[in-house]
Every structure is written in structure tokens, then in C-alpha cells.
Amino acid sequence: MIKETAIKLFQDQRVRVHWNDEQEKWYFSIIDVIGVLTESSNPRKYWSVLKTRLKQEGSEVATNCSRLKLIASDGKMRLTDIADTEQLLRLIQSIPSPKAEPFKVWLAKVGYERIEETEDPEKAFDRAMETYLKKGYSEKWINQRLKSIEVRKELTDEWDLRGVKKGLEYAILTDEITKAWAGLSVKDYKKLKDLKKENLRDNMTNLELVLNMLAEATTSEISKKKEPKTFDQNKTIAKMGGTIAGNTRKEIESKTGENIVTSKNAKRLKSKNDSNRLEE
């Protein structure tokens, strides 16, 4: 496991964080967050009381939180209770504090939106369009990105039909497709673009997105024809679909003399000083 530690600002106060490269997760010091939100003179005691209350309520959040050595105020590495993003948001819901209220309002809004999207999936696309526009993406790129979501959904529906399990098996097959068309695993591709938790597809150029869609759409079509019965057969098909897109990538690169898979990420591609904008 590659460990990275950092100090991040949280409402002008310091919260210790840790990035787990293997799990691709941020972890936060619980007592630091409690100290910021409650302004308690003794956040450790506050956390101890909160843990007891949560356990009495039947919540497993406190039980599932891990411990990790982080730099303490005295400069020494000391074991500290940490929480990932999901766990932290759940804990914030249990903190009666004005500073925690904006998080609670946001969580309620997100929950309501997800319920709406279940009843009317088109709303998810509308919200996605709005979010990407706010982030500075061009409409041309956004339309391509939304199409890629549709293609991905068709592929995962096909995987579900073939008995592929969500989570690890999805990730393995996605990795096979990506390695076959891009020449890199998903993890190495993200490293190339200097990404951590960010979505890889959100940091692709139009051409990268097109080739990724070609790989996934081709995998879907081959799977429909071959009707794989085992996970290994699904892996073989994933590699087939990715290879077809990979051959297309190599042919384009031979004609243009330029690499399609690059280190450019969304931040760089949206920069005014970068001639290769995402919308191109």
C-alpha cells in the first residue's frame, strides 16, 4: 500500500487526511473534524461519548472506523480514529452543530434527488449536464460523456445478464478492456493523468472517450453473440473488445504521429493556456 499524508483546510482549520492508494479512498481524522464542527475543547471526549451513543442506537459506523498513525500536534506519529468519506458523512449527521447543518441539508438534497432519479432516470442526465457545465466542460464534450454513460450502462446490463458480480468482477473486466485498448491498467492510466479519486472518464479527451466507448460497445456486442457462461469467458471477451479499439488507436496514432493516451487531465485540458482543450 502506497501511503500519502497531507494536511487539508476545513473551514480554515486543519484536518489530517490520508490517501490510500490501493483502496483509492481518502480517510479523515475523526477528532479533527469533530473539533472543527463542534468547537469542543475536548474533541476526543466528544468522540468517545458519540461512539457510545451510536452503538446504543445500533449504528455500526463507529465500530467499523479504522485507526491509523497520523502526525499529532507534538510532531509524533500517533494512532488516530479515521473515517472514509461515507463514514464521515454518517457521523456528521449525528453531530448537533450549526456548522454540521449545511452538510445535513446537502445530504438530504442528494437523497431526495436520487429518489427522483429512480422514478425518472432522465433527471439524472439533466443534473449531470448541469454539473459538467458548472465545472467548465464544453457542451460538445458533455454530450460525448453522457453518451459514454449510456454505453457503459448497456455493458454492465450485459454483464449482469451473464452473472458478472458488481464490484471486484466489474473492476477486473473494466481493467481488461482498458489495458487492451489504452495499453494501461485503470490504476496506471489514472496515475498517468495524476488522478486519485477523480473519475478517469471525466479526464479523457473526446478521442479517448470515443475509443473507450468503442471498446465497451464492442465488448457488449461480442458478449451478446458469444453468451459467455463463466467469468473467464467474460474476461476473454473483454480483452477482445478492448483489442479492437486498441488496434483503432494504433492506426490513428500511426496516421497522426501523436499519442492518443496522454497525461492531460481535466484541469490541464480546460486551461486557457492549453491548446488541446477538452472540447476539441
Secondary structure, 3 states (H helix, E strand, C coil): CCEEEEEEEECCEEEEEEEECCCCEEEEEHHHHHHHHHCCCCHHHHHHHHHHHHHHCCCCHHHHCEEEEEECCCCCEEEEEEEEHHHHHHHHHCCCCCCCHHHHHHHHHHHHHHHHHHHCCHHHHHHHHHHHHHCCCCHHHHHHHHHHHHHHHHHHHHHHHCCCCCCHHHHHHHHHHHHHHHCCCHHHHHHHCCCCCCCCHHHCCHHHHHHHHHHHHHHHHHHHHHCCCCHHHHHHHHHHHHHHHHHHHHHHHHHHCCCCCCCCCHHHHCCCCCCCCCCC
